[in-house]
């Protein structure tokens, strides 16, 4: 997953219908343990990642990723 991708996410262990609407990945933060992604979903900024979410990529950005 990278900035520019279109994704859906849900809480880990959720049901199929629990996936979010399409969300655009706009930022990436990382530390030694995990990555946190900031997405725009239904007009809101949301944090996705870590052990708390399952993510599926709907469409990949063609833009090369720059890792911070």
OpenMM code with the backbone's topology and positions (N, CA, C; nanometers):
from openmm import Vec3, app, unit

residues = "UNK UNK UNK UNK UNK UNK UNK UNK UNK UNK UNK UNK UNK UNK UNK UNK UNK UNK UNK UNK UNK UNK UNK UNK UNK UNK UNK UNK UNK UNK UNK UNK UNK UNK UNK UNK UNK UNK UNK UNK UNK UNK UNK UNK UNK UNK UNK UNK UNK UNK UNK UNK UNK UNK UNK UNK UNK UNK UNK UNK UNK UNK UNK UNK UNK UNK UNK UNK".split()
positions = [
    Vec3(0.0849, -0.1172, 0.0000),
    Vec3(0.0000, 0.0000, 0.0000),
    Vec3(0.0894, 0.1235, 0.0000),
    Vec3(0.0445, 0.2274, -0.0711),
    Vec3(0.1240, 0.3500, -0.0781),
    Vec3(0.0308, 0.4705, -0.0948),
    Vec3(0.0867, 0.5881, -0.0744),
    Vec3(0.0104, 0.7118, -0.0932),
    Vec3(-0.0427, 0.7142, -0.2367),
    Vec3(-0.1705, 0.7476, -0.2497),
    Vec3(-0.2348, 0.7520, -0.3798),
    Vec3(-0.3218, 0.6310, -0.4089),
    Vec3(-0.3042, 0.5231, -0.3333),
    Vec3(-0.3868, 0.4034, -0.3523),
    Vec3(-0.5283, 0.4284, -0.3022),
    Vec3(-0.6225, 0.3571, -0.3612),
    Vec3(-0.7613, 0.3570, -0.3171),
    Vec3(-0.7832, 0.2261, -0.2415),
    Vec3(-0.8311, 0.2350, -0.1178),
    Vec3(-0.8431, 0.1165, -0.0326),
    Vec3(-0.9804, 0.1084, 0.0329),
    Vec3(-1.0053, -0.0043, 0.0975),
    Vec3(-1.1141, -0.0214, 0.1923),
    Vec3(-1.0523, -0.0821, 0.3167),
    Vec3(-1.1098, -0.0536, 0.4334),
    Vec3(-1.0562, -0.1081, 0.5579),
    Vec3(-1.1695, -0.1455, 0.6515),
    Vec3(-1.1378, -0.2318, 0.7466),
    Vec3(-1.2320, -0.2707, 0.8511),
    Vec3(-1.1528, -0.3078, 0.9757),
    Vec3(-1.2199, -0.3130, 1.0886),
    Vec3(-1.1567, -0.3563, 1.2131),
    Vec3(-1.1190, -0.5037, 1.1971),
    Vec3(-1.0016, -0.5409, 1.2456),
    Vec3(-0.9565, -0.6788, 1.2359),
    Vec3(-1.0622, -0.7729, 1.2932),
    Vec3(-1.0951, -0.8757, 1.2155),
    Vec3(-1.1949, -0.9736, 1.2576),
    Vec3(-1.3371, -0.9358, 1.2224),
    Vec3(-1.3551, -0.8215, 1.1557),
    Vec3(-1.4890, -0.7777, 1.1174),
    Vec3(-1.5471, -0.8638, 1.0062),
    Vec3(-1.6749, -0.8433, 0.9797),
    Vec3(-1.7422, -0.9183, 0.8742),
    Vec3(-1.7235, -0.8476, 0.7401),
    Vec3(-1.7520, -0.9173, 0.6322),
    Vec3(-1.7325, -0.8634, 0.4966),
    Vec3(-1.8044, -0.7301, 0.4781),
    Vec3(-1.9246, -0.7168, 0.5322),
    Vec3(-2.0016, -0.5927, 0.5142),
    Vec3(-1.9501, -0.4772, 0.6010),
    Vec3(-1.8505, -0.5035, 0.6851),
    Vec3(-1.7932, -0.3991, 0.7698),
    Vec3(-1.6870, -0.3147, 0.7006),
    Vec3(-1.6482, -0.3507, 0.5777),
    Vec3(-1.5485, -0.2703, 0.5069),
    Vec3(-1.6001, -0.1290, 0.4849),
    Vec3(-1.5095, -0.0336, 0.4924),
    Vec3(-1.5424, 0.1076, 0.4736),
    Vec3(-1.5763, 0.1349, 0.3278),
    Vec3(-1.6326, 0.2539, 0.3019),
    Vec3(-1.6399, 0.2988, 0.1622),
    Vec3(-1.4962, 0.3178, 0.1105),
    Vec3(-1.4822, 0.3404, -0.0177),
    Vec3(-1.3494, 0.3637, -0.0758),
    Vec3(-1.2809, 0.4802, -0.0052),
    Vec3(-1.1508, 0.4654, 0.0196),
    Vec3(-1.0731, 0.5687, 0.0905),
    Vec3(-0.9419, 0.5909, 0.0160),
    Vec3(-0.9011, 0.7159, 0.0055),
    Vec3(-0.7775, 0.7521, -0.0628),
    Vec3(-0.6659, 0.7679, 0.0394),
    Vec3(-0.5544, 0.6958, 0.0190),
    Vec3(-0.4393, 0.7054, 0.1086),
    Vec3(-0.3679, 0.8379, 0.0807),
    Vec3(-0.3546, 0.9235, 0.1848),
    Vec3(-0.2934, 1.0552, 0.1631),
    Vec3(-0.1617, 1.0759, 0.2374),
    Vec3(-0.1363, 0.9982, 0.3435),
    Vec3(-0.0107, 1.0122, 0.4184),
    Vec3(0.0296, 0.8788, 0.4782),
    Vec3(0.1606, 0.8680, 0.5087),
    Vec3(0.2139, 0.7473, 0.5733),
    Vec3(0.3077, 0.7891, 0.6863),
    Vec3(0.2885, 0.7289, 0.8023),
    Vec3(0.3773, 0.7494, 0.9152),
    Vec3(0.4275, 0.6131, 0.9583),
    Vec3(0.5542, 0.6046, 0.9959),
    Vec3(0.6038, 0.4749, 1.0406),
    Vec3(0.7035, 0.4933, 1.1528),
    Vec3(0.7128, 0.3882, 1.2330),
    Vec3(0.8165, 0.3810, 1.3348),
    Vec3(0.8744, 0.2396, 1.3267),
    Vec3(0.9512, 0.2001, 1.4226),
    Vec3(1.0168, 0.0696, 1.4174),
    Vec3(0.9170, -0.0459, 1.4177),
    Vec3(0.7991, -0.0254, 1.4755),
    Vec3(0.7044, -0.1355, 1.4927),
    Vec3(0.5970, -0.1468, 1.3851),
    Vec3(0.5481, -0.0348, 1.3327),
    Vec3(0.4348, -0.0419, 1.2411),
    Vec3(0.4213, 0.0843, 1.1561),
    Vec3(0.3345, 0.0749, 1.0547),
    Vec3(0.2994, 0.1893, 0.9710),
    Vec3(0.1562, 0.2312, 1.0018),
    Vec3(0.1343, 0.3593, 1.0026),
    Vec3(-0.0006, 0.4145, 1.0147),
    Vec3(-0.0258, 0.4957, 0.8887),
    Vec3(-0.1405, 0.4742, 0.8297),
    Vec3(-0.1780, 0.5434, 0.7066),
    Vec3(-0.2916, 0.6396, 0.7377),
    Vec3(-0.2870, 0.7574, 0.6797),
    Vec3(-0.3963, 0.8539, 0.6910),
    Vec3(-0.4708, 0.8500, 0.5589),
    Vec3(-0.6020, 0.8322, 0.5669),
    Vec3(-0.6839, 0.8213, 0.4467),
    Vec3(-0.7985, 0.9211, 0.4522),
    Vec3(-0.8503, 0.9578, 0.3365),
    Vec3(-0.9728, 1.0366, 0.3257),
    Vec3(-1.0844, 0.9393, 0.2937),
    Vec3(-1.1824, 0.9321, 0.3832),
    Vec3(-1.2929, 0.8380, 0.3676),
    Vec3(-1.4230, 0.9095, 0.4012),
    Vec3(-1.5113, 0.9184, 0.3053),
    Vec3(-1.6420, 0.9834, 0.3264),
    Vec3(-1.6253, 1.1250, 0.3818),
    Vec3(-1.5257, 1.1981, 0.3320),
    Vec3(-1.5041, 1.3359, 0.3723),
    Vec3(-1.4319, 1.3545, 0.5041),
    Vec3(-1.3841, 1.2440, 0.5648),
    Vec3(-1.3140, 1.2522, 0.6930),
    Vec3(-1.1733, 1.1958, 0.6801),
    Vec3(-1.0815, 1.2506, 0.7604),
    Vec3(-0.9463, 1.1941, 0.7695),
    Vec3(-0.9498, 1.0840, 0.8744),
    Vec3(-0.9026, 0.9662, 0.8369),
    Vec3(-0.9026, 0.8511, 0.9278),
    Vec3(-0.7625, 0.7924, 0.9340),
    Vec3(-0.7303, 0.7335, 1.0482),
    Vec3(-0.6026, 0.6635, 1.0630),
    Vec3(-0.6280, 0.5138, 1.0502),
    Vec3(-0.5468, 0.4485, 0.9678),
    Vec3(-0.5636, 0.3062, 0.9391),
    Vec3(-0.4299, 0.2379, 0.9571),
    Vec3(-0.4316, 0.1183, 1.0129),
    Vec3(-0.3087, 0.0406, 1.0164),
    Vec3(-0.2855, -0.0304, 1.1468),
    Vec3(-0.1624, -0.0762, 1.1600),
    Vec3(-0.1256, -0.1500, 1.2788),
    Vec3(-0.1971, -0.2828, 1.2857),
    Vec3(-0.2194, -0.3274, 1.4064),
    Vec3(-0.2863, -0.4558, 1.4287),
    Vec3(-0.4379, -0.4408, 1.4311),
    Vec3(-0.4875, -0.3195, 1.4160),
    Vec3(-0.6286, -0.2923, 1.4365),
    Vec3(-0.7155, -0.3010, 1.3113),
    Vec3(-0.6548, -0.2978, 1.1932),
    Vec3(-0.7338, -0.2937, 1.0705),
    Vec3(-0.6882, -0.3972, 0.9687),
    Vec3(-0.7849, -0.4461, 0.8925),
    Vec3(-0.7572, -0.5247, 0.7731),
    Vec3(-0.7807, -0.4308, 0.6555),
    Vec3(-0.6917, -0.4355, 0.5587),
    Vec3(-0.6983, -0.3434, 0.4453),
    Vec3(-0.6978, -0.4223, 0.3159),
    Vec3(-0.7779, -0.3769, 0.2200),
    Vec3(-0.7672, -0.4320, 0.0841),
    Vec3(-0.7531, -0.3154, -0.0133),
    Vec3(-0.6612, -0.3320, -0.1056),
    Vec3(-0.6335, -0.2284, -0.2056),
    Vec3(-0.7310, -0.2480, -0.3210),
    Vec3(-0.8047, -0.1421, -0.3535),
    Vec3(-0.9003, -0.1462, -0.4641),
    Vec3(-0.8292, -0.1106, -0.5939),
    Vec3(-0.7465, -0.0057, -0.5888),
    Vec3(-0.6758, 0.0425, -0.7073),
    Vec3(-0.5426, 0.1016, -0.6642),
    Vec3(-0.4366, 0.0601, -0.7310),
    Vec3(-0.3039, 0.1105, -0.6975),
    Vec3(-0.2712, 0.2370, -0.7754),
    Vec3(-0.2065, 0.3294, -0.7074),
    Vec3(-0.1592, 0.4511, -0.7717),
    Vec3(-0.0468, 0.4156, -0.8686),
    Vec3(-0.0379, 0.4877, -0.9768),
    Vec3(0.0722, 0.4670, -1.0716),
    Vec3(0.1914, 0.5536, -1.0354),
    Vec3(0.1731, 0.6387, -0.9351),
    Vec3(0.2775, 0.7295, -0.8907),
    Vec3(0.3787, 0.6536, -0.8059),
    Vec3(0.5071, 0.6699, -0.8316),
    Vec3(0.6083, 0.6018, -0.7483),
    Vec3(0.5985, 0.6465, -0.6029),
    Vec3(0.6185, 0.5539, -0.5127),
    Vec3(0.6093, 0.5832, -0.3699),
    Vec3(0.7410, 0.6414, -0.3195),
    Vec3(0.7328, 0.7428, -0.2323),
    Vec3(0.8499, 0.7987, -0.1656),
    Vec3(0.8379, 0.7623, -0.0193),
    Vec3(0.9263, 0.6821, 0.0308),
    Vec3(0.9217, 0.6407, 0.1705),
    Vec3(0.9866, 0.7465, 0.2564),
    Vec3(0.9191, 0.7853, 0.3652),
    Vec3(0.9737, 0.8841, 0.4573),
    Vec3(1.0559, 0.8167, 0.5617),
] * unit.nanometer
topology = app.Topology()
chain = topology.addChain("A")
for resn in residues:
    res = topology.addResidue(resn, chain)
    for name in ("N", "CA", "C"):
        topology.addAtom(name, app.Element.getBySymbol(name[0]), res)
